[in-house]
């Protein structure tokens, strides 16, 4: 496996984005583990863990004046589920700590303006455990037609149909697949259904770094909601590593 992975990395200049590299590396993981969803148990654990603090998230949000801002922040904090490692702290302790970190960039006023006339909202999901946090955000948009897009098939710990349903997201949103099996949205590989929704949605909110890497230069006016976890992404956005961002591009 190591030799095959080295061959992929040696041809890295042939790839357009990092998520496409990640997909090919993950195919090797599937091949050698002889399973189509090597992260199945991790995703299940992440969702179950996040579900335990869902009431805490709702209670926290109930006490806030600017519910949209804090719903976005809760969704952004869910991006830390990507690591699925909390050290000696519980997820609840991490949530309470992270929720008080301010957005480095927060273009919420642009979102509020678009919400005045918008009807259809597309949210592009990221990792499986994060979907529970996204459910809190979705529940703030119940007057809109919400579509939540997930990966076409298991890829690392990203959310699939099964994960989104396990998180009960289908109670507030229509769940669709992007049709793409990379840990990011590679548009020319997506299904016609997804591309039609993508092109027609009044508002798009994209979660996580993988989607940012594949979509940030499309010029679609997408709102990117994430925590910058690496120097490359942080530098591209103009923030520091570990900063929270809600920015439109």
C-alpha angles and dihedrals in degrees: 000000000000092000092050091047090050090054090054092049091047088061094047092124088066091064123085097208141014093246089062089055089047091053094055092046089049091052087062090052090053091047096051097038090047091224131109093215110038091168095050096115093043091052092048091050092047092052093046091048093049091047089060092063096038090100089051091052092050092046091050092049092047090062095052126096098208097049095173093056093049094043088056090048092050089051090049092049087055086068088078087070085080091082094043087201121112103167113214092337124090121236089253091055091048091048093052090048097045097043090067094055107102125231110261087210121018119172094178094138089064089053093048090052093051091047090061092072103014123107108172121055123188118199116191109207131217127188126011101245090048090065091077090057089046089054088065089054094046090053089061091059101052092129089064134068101256122199119185117198124206136178119288094232137000112299119167107308097324120134121266131182090276093052094047091051091047087056090052091238090140090073090071106020143037108248118219136167122241088220088231123109098201122103087252137036111278098185100205088056096049126105122263088244092057094044091051091052092042092053094043102042115112091213132019124196114188121197128213140358099287092061091043091055093053101036110029094092097045093093093222095133092249121174109229116206115188152113112254102236102172136043094243095058093038091053093047091053094040099243139104127267111278094023118137116234138191106178137154121226 
